[in-house]
């Protein structure tokens, strides 16, 4: 269980709750990965910054010019370690060719997206801890259970991303899975690509944005400049967001 | 969103603070909040502790929490965007074309062999 009581800072209750919900999800079977694998991915996400190969690649003019083996915890296949370490260490220089290589080595597109969801959860919550001066929370123990392995038939490759995504219009008709139905209820209307990025695995898309909306702002508040909803203003929020994205060399 | 906020509120924010220009960018405590983002993503723990303390004194504890939550969100959301290869939406590309060029942000996409504007529909080179 995540607690920030030791920080003696007024961490909002909704943040504490959202972090605990996200942490609990890490431990349970997801759509394509079991709890043990998801927690192993979380652990490898934390371990990636200590990788010597990643350090050398980060310093190189092109990360693709440096070969070698990652320093990993040894619990996951190398293809998954490569995905985790590159996304953690050097996300701004990922390319379509690199993505195609990860898929060619045997990671399915749905597994890839679920792994991204796990990485994002751990990076986000660990970053919060660092920002407020707390050590990272202990990872949860994996829970038993099998993934349901239901692929949404509404997800398509339209050239808007490397991964197939669901478009809101796809959710207007009859839907096969509970996950798509939940997404349809949650979405509604035209959505930015970032909200759709993980939609090939609807549960990850939904869960990830529950965390985002708690830490950042719900959609309806984002563009309501007539009032402020946090202890910092819209402008201060977007200044921080923009600066972080520049540091990460994120074009989107 | 910062630009949208600037237009809506009538404030004239200086977006060059995003790419390294010193100053507040006409945003209250702007320099301090940029320094906070830099320190959280950096590795100097002592510097981060100092900036954290300065935010608590000048802006308040609740502001520190909310600022931390924003850094936490975008440090991860950038990775979601970059690892899934999502393109910028056409409407957003049109609305931001001038300042993306001015701030040099297009280079982030060009360095990845990605197109910077989906309206151009030019096949990526890599």
Interface residues (C-beta under 8 A of the other chain):
Chain A: X9 X10 X11 X12 X15 X83 X87 X88 X91 X92 X93 X94 X95 X96 X97 X99 X113 X116 X117 X119 X120 X121 X123 X124 X125 X127 X128 X130 X131 X132 X133 X160 X161 X162 X163 X165 X192 X193 X194 X196 X197 X198 X208 X211 X212 X214 X215 X216 X222 X223 X225 X230 X231 X232 X233 X234 X235 X236 X237 X238 X239 X240 X241 X242 X243 X244 X245 X246 X247 X248 X249 X250 X251 X252
Chain B: X1 X2 X4 X5 X6 X8 X9 X11 X13 X15 X17 X18 X19 X25 X27 X28 X29 X30 X33 X34 X36 X37 X38 X40 X41 X48 X49 X52 X59 X60 X61 X62 X63 X64 X65 X66 X67 X68 X69 X70 X71 X72 X73 X74 X75 X76 X77 X78 X79 X80 X81 X82 X83 X84 X85 X86 X87 X88 X89 X92 X105 X106 X108 X109 X111 X112 X113 X114 X116 X118 X124 X126
